[in-house]
Amino acid sequence: MKAYGETLTALADPTRRAILELLRPRPMTVSELADKMPVSRPAVSQHLAVLREAHLVNETRDGTRRFYRADPKGLAALRSYLEDFWGDVLADFANAAEAEKKRKRRKR
């Protein structure tokens, strides 16, 4: 699977998107995240594992505590894919508009 595919798969789950949003402003522990979520600590840990595998969050340790933070670099592959995708769509639209313009000129 391409990198953007992993990112899309990770972000397809609403709980993982909510966790990522919670981590945008500051790093948090699993306990802090679980206190703000309608799922258990083990479930939060499982979601964090998926987000880590997709490079959307990273983990740092401070003694026995683990802090998770959003990693904006993890969105780079998805961003690149979307930019390429929309570039292709816009190019196709421009070509179709030009073809329509030529067709109308020939009718006159």
VOGU-3710 file (C-alpha; in Angstrom, 3 decimals, decimal comma):
1> mkaygetlta> 0,000/0,000/0,000  1,281/3,456/-0,828  2,001/5,843/2,030  -1,082/7,954/1,339  -3,175/4,772/1,435  -1,982/4,014/4,967  -2,840/7,567/5,960  -6,318/7,376/4,430  -6,958/4,027/6,100  -5,856/5,373/9,482
11> ladptrrail> -7,995/8,487/9,113  -11,066/6,547/7,949  -11,943/5,777/11,553  -13,755/8,629/13,371  -12,172/7,730/16,717  -8,674/8,021/15,238  -9,562/11,366/13,666  -10,835/12,562/17,064  -7,615/11,437/18,741  -5,533/13,243/16,136
21> ellrprpmtv> -7,576/16,412/16,681  -7,044/16,173/20,438  -3,298/15,890/19,875  -3,044/18,905/17,584  -2,603/21,515/20,330  -0,362/19,539/22,707  1,073/16,126/23,549  -1,076/13,885/25,742  -0,870/10,524/27,494  -3,179/7,602/26,799
31> seladkmpvs> -4,972/8,322/30,076  -5,559/11,953/29,150  -6,902/10,926/25,753  -9,128/8,205/27,226  -10,619/10,712/29,670  -11,791/12,782/26,690  -13,004/9,872/24,568  -16,001/7,517/24,755  -13,649/4,498/24,473  -11,432/2,627/26,929
41> rpavsqhlav> -7,706/3,146/27,482  -6,849/-0,117/25,697  -8,942/1,011/22,714  -7,138/4,380/22,668  -3,814/2,514/22,746  -4,882/0,385/19,767  -5,935/3,467/17,822  -2,633/5,161/18,672  -0,759/2,129/17,336  -2,526/2,511/13,978
51> lreahlvnet> -1,823/6,256/13,934  1,851/5,587/14,768  2,139/3,015/11,965  0,737/5,612/9,562  3,283/8,156/10,894  0,500/10,479/12,051  1,590/10,537/15,697  4,865/9,985/17,464  5,654/8,931/20,990  8,138/10,232/23,543
61> rdgtrrfyra> 8,827/8,809/26,983  9,285/10,698/30,203  10,063/8,111/32,850  7,187/5,647/32,815  4,841/8,014/30,982  4,426/8,045/27,228  3,353/11,204/25,504  1,799/11,199/22,065  1,827/14,133/19,707  0,465/14,736/16,241
71> dpkglaalrs> 3,121/14,513/13,536  2,260/16,825/10,634  4,970/15,202/8,511  2,793/12,098/8,417  0,285/13,960/6,294  2,896/14,827/3,631  2,206/11,766/1,450  -1,550/12,379/1,564  -1,090/16,061/0,823  1,131/15,248/-2,163
81> yledfwgdvl> -1,387/12,715/-3,463  -4,271/15,179/-3,181  -2,287/17,952/-4,838  -1,396/15,631/-7,738  -4,960/14,377/-7,946  -6,451/17,884/-8,114  -3,749/18,985/-10,535  -4,821/16,164/-12,878  -8,517/17,021/-12,447  -7,899/20,706/-13,183
91> adfanaaeae> -5,785/19,856/-16,245  -8,580/17,596/-17,554  -11,112/20,362/-16,932  -8,950/22,899/-18,789  -8,585/20,488/-21,731  -12,343/19,863/-21,828  -13,061/23,607/-21,702  -10,615/24,240/-24,541  -12,178/21,446/-26,632  -15,648/22,911/-26,031
101> kkrkrrkr> -14,411/26,353/-27,027  -12,993/24,964/-30,299  -16,216/23,049/-30,974  -18,267/26,235/-30,586  -15,944/28,156/-32,920  -16,380/25,515/-35,645  -20,181/25,803/-35,380  -20,116/29,508/-36,159
//
